[in-house]
């Protein structure tokens, strides 16, 4: 692991942001962490190896674009992101939907994900409350579809719950019955980090 001395200079004065798996397109003003030294990363670290070299509650926001499908342990990865984000901070994730036809073209992909892959971090929704104590509050879950289905308006229908939460069944119907025909492309998640009151006071 190598930590660049220039890392603090990449931090926004108003909000401390971490770009996890930043690659060659690091988010402006963020600290970048990546396992590949040929990237724009400020911190070189194996993303499958936790803990990361950051303090608890260090970041206001984490951005994670097309990374989580590569990590060896999704639960450990999300739990570690939860640890280093401040209470009330945000985690933003972009990843392929498991029906994306391009998913198998990258042999480094490990994890198949859908709209409900992170419900185990939501105590009021999960059937598996014993998996983790880390808690996330969903702010946004949006799925993009392959271009043909988007042009036909099916992407809009699938995401109706973003405008009207009572229409959550539209996404569930698509995931359960239609996604292998009207294939997904990308999943966009935004979560608020929830921590116990004692953590909020530190």
Secondary structure, DSSP 8 states (H G I E B T S, - for coil): -EE-TTGGGGS-SS--EEEET-TT---TT-EEEES-TTSS-SEE--TTSSS-SS-TT-EEEEEEES-TTT-S-HHHHHHHHHHHEEEEEEEEEEEE-TT-TTGGG-TT------TTTTGGG-TTT-S-TTS-S-EEEEEEEEEEE-HHHHHTTHHHHHTGGGT-GGGTHHHHHIIIIITTTS-EEEEEEEEEEE--HHHHT-
